[in-house]
Amino acid sequence: MKLKIGLVGMGGIGNVHAAAYMKDELAELVAVCDVRKERVDAATEKYGVRGYESLEQMLANEDLDIVDVTTSGYENGSWHFEPTMEALEAGKHVLCEKPLSNNIEECREMVRVAAKKKLYLGCNLNHYFSETSRLAKQLMADDKIGETVYALFKTGFDGGEFTYGGKGSARFQQAYGHMKAFLTHPFSVMRHFCGDITHIQSFSTKPGFRKNKGDLLLSVNSVHVRFADDTVGYLLSQRGDAMWGLGGWWSFEVAGSKGTFCIENCVEKLTYWGAPTKDGKPEPVVTNTGITNFEQTFPDRIHAFLEDVTNKVHPEHIRASGRDALATMEYIFAVIDSYEQGGELVRPHALPAAHGDPVVERI
Ligand SMILES: NC(=O)c1ccc[n+]([C@@H]2O[C@H](COP(=O)([O-])OP(=O)(O)OC[C@H]3O[C@@H](n4cnc5c(N)ncnc54)[C@H](O)[C@@H]3O)[C@@H](O)[C@H]2O)c1
């Protein structure tokens, strides 16, 4: 049976989600809502669904399985908490856009309430829902990487002083706007492959052309990390201050005792270098996926959430869960903490324990 979906927030990304639901055999998009009437009208006409100007009205009139929250707000996350909590309180499963919230206490509360109510809370950590990531994970599962030695993530929005348009919208006119809105993606990929991060040390800055305009955004973030298994790692992120270099929009290299992989341009290319053995040094294996459009990660991630809910996967085991998203926010707040202390080493706040379910354990 198809899952009934109600979407909250019909901006650009709400429409990307709507298009994904319209094509997914596990979903039926039944309603949308937005506080802006013209966006409701445009969406009801486009998708042939019912429309509302508040989530309260939508919940009162529709029998939904999942509420998908694609609102935005300050640092792209300050409008996520209220609709998510309203939907959870109404007993609905929630898929929330990233960041879970721009406020860490709210992130913790969202995860706590979903767990208490035994409801699914997923987050659109879409960047590792790709063929490149699937193949790279397989290399690790096949023991082609061995013991991991280091992990390097480099990401940036193409740009430079000529394309810089001056201070951004109020949404991003806070020092930590880029960190809170965006670093959830690279941290989610790093954690997906290398596990929990236990130590963080960061420097953040911005180029002169931003400084001269009084731009508050700390758009360049240099973050040194240590993972729980002792792997060391590095994340470099910038927001339209320089051109992409090697690896395109983002690249991620994980090196191990038996081999190294590098994903280039998120969805586009995977290279594997096997370490030398008694038989010599193998040739690198390059996989070009033929995919360059990152938007394919949206339907793939949304389908994974629909599969997990349909299959009644234990809430602690769904892919890209609220807890996974909370982990990335704990790291971001550790990055901020380290920056505020002049680059001190910081240990991210602990995650809530994954308790396990005695019924599941017994099976
Ligand atoms: N996962 C990704 O790759 C990715 C990429 C870009 C953006 N995003 C995320 O997607 C989200 C949406 O981004 P966007 O650019 O579409 O934002 P947007 O501001 O264009 O759209 C948000 C919409 O939500 C509506 N809204 C706000 N509060 C509401 C409420 N309480 N009830 C109903 N409607 C409400 C607004 O009126 C607006 O139409 C952001 O959180 C952003 O971080 C994710």
The ligand as an SDF file (V2000), in Angstrom:
LIG
                    3D

 44 48  0  0  0  0  0  0  0  0999 V2000
   19.3850   18.3600    0.7810 N   0  0  0  0  0  0  0  0  0  0  0  0
   19.8260   19.2260   -0.1190 C   0  0  0  0  0  0  0  0  0  0  0  0
   20.6540   18.9100   -0.9620 O   0  0  0  0  0  0  0  0  0  0  0  0
   19.3040   20.6290   -0.0740 C   0  0  0  0  0  0  0  0  0  0  0  0
   19.6500   21.5720   -1.0600 C   0  0  0  0  0  0  0  0  0  0  0  0
   19.1550   22.8700   -0.9450 C   0  0  0  0  0  0  0  0  0  0  0  0
   18.3200   23.2120    0.1210 C   0  0  0  0  0  0  0  0  0  0  0  0
   18.0150   22.2720    1.0570 N   0  0  0  0  0  0  0  0  0  0  0  0
   17.1280   22.5700    2.2020 C   0  0  0  0  0  0  0  0  0  0  0  0
   15.7870   22.6410    1.7590 O   0  0  0  0  0  0  0  0  0  0  0  0
   15.0360   23.5040    2.6140 C   0  0  0  0  0  0  0  0  0  0  0  0
   14.1500   24.3990    1.7640 C   0  0  0  0  0  0  0  0  0  0  0  0
   14.9210   25.2150    0.9570 O   0  0  0  0  0  0  0  0  0  0  0  0
   14.2410   26.1790   -0.1310 P   0  0  0  0  0  0  0  0  0  0  0  0
   15.3590   26.8480   -0.8280 O   0  0  0  0  0  0  0  0  0  0  0  0
   13.2230   25.4490   -0.9150 O   0  0  0  0  0  0  0  0  0  0  0  0
   13.5130   27.2280    0.8640 O   0  0  0  0  0  0  0  0  0  0  0  0
   12.3960   28.3380    0.5260 P   0  0  0  0  0  0  0  0  0  0  0  0
   12.5410   29.3840    1.5500 O   0  0  0  0  0  0  0  0  0  0  0  0
   12.4490   28.7100   -0.9120 O   0  0  0  0  0  0  0  0  0  0  0  0
   11.0250   27.5580    0.7390 O   0  0  0  0  0  0  0  0  0  0  0  0
   10.5270   27.2750    2.0110 C   0  0  0  0  0  0  0  0  0  0  0  0
    9.0260   27.4170    1.9790 C   0  0  0  0  0  0  0  0  0  0  0  0
    8.5040   27.0450    3.2570 O   0  0  0  0  0  0  0  0  0  0  0  0
    7.4010   27.9020    3.5400 C   0  0  0  0  0  0  0  0  0  0  0  0
    7.1510   27.8760    4.9930 N   0  0  0  0  0  0  0  0  0  0  0  0
    7.9210   28.3600    5.9830 C   0  0  0  0  0  0  0  0  0  0  0  0
    7.3890   28.0870    7.1990 N   0  0  0  0  0  0  0  0  0  0  0  0
    6.2560   27.4020    6.9650 C   0  0  0  0  0  0  0  0  0  0  0  0
    5.2960   26.7960    7.8040 C   0  0  0  0  0  0  0  0  0  0  0  0
    5.3830   26.8650    9.1330 N   0  0  0  0  0  0  0  0  0  0  0  0
    4.2640   26.1400    7.2350 N   0  0  0  0  0  0  0  0  0  0  0  0
    4.1530   26.0570    5.8890 C   0  0  0  0  0  0  0  0  0  0  0  0
    5.0520   26.5970    5.0330 N   0  0  0  0  0  0  0  0  0  0  0  0
    6.0920   27.2520    5.5690 C   0  0  0  0  0  0  0  0  0  0  0  0
    7.8330   29.2490    2.9930 C   0  0  0  0  0  0  0  0  0  0  0  0
    6.7260   30.0970    2.7620 O   0  0  0  0  0  0  0  0  0  0  0  0
    8.5240   28.8320    1.6950 C   0  0  0  0  0  0  0  0  0  0  0  0
    7.6420   28.8070    0.5880 O   0  0  0  0  0  0  0  0  0  0  0  0
   16.0660   24.2370    3.4780 C   0  0  0  0  0  0  0  0  0  0  0  0
   16.0350   23.7270    4.7920 O   0  0  0  0  0  0  0  0  0  0  0  0
   17.4240   23.9120    2.8430 C   0  0  0  0  0  0  0  0  0  0  0  0
   18.4460   23.7660    3.8040 O   0  0  0  0  0  0  0  0  0  0  0  0
   18.4730   21.0040    0.9700 C   0  0  0  0  0  0  0  0  0  0  0  0
  1  2  1  0
  2  3  2  0
  2  4  1  0
  4  5  1  0
  4 44  2  0
  5  6  2  0
  6  7  1  0
  7  8  2  0
  8  9  1  0
  8 44  1  0
  9 10  1  0
  9 42  1  0
 10 11  1  0
 11 12  1  0
 11 40  1  0
 12 13  1  0
 13 14  1  0
 14 15  2  0
 14 16  1  0
 14 17  1  0
 17 18  1  0
 18 19  2  0
 18 20  1  0
 18 21  1  0
 21 22  1  0
 22 23  1  0
 23 24  1  0
 23 38  1  0
 24 25  1  0
 25 26  1  0
 25 36  1  0
 26 27  1  0
 26 35  1  0
 27 28  2  0
 28 29  1  0
 29 30  1  0
 29 35  2  0
 30 31  1  0
 30 32  2  0
 32 33  1  0
 33 34  2  0
 34 35  1  0
 36 37  1  0
 36 38  1  0
 38 39  1  0
 40 41  1  0
 40 42  1  0
 42 43  1  0
M  CHG  2   8   1  16  -1
M  END
$$$$
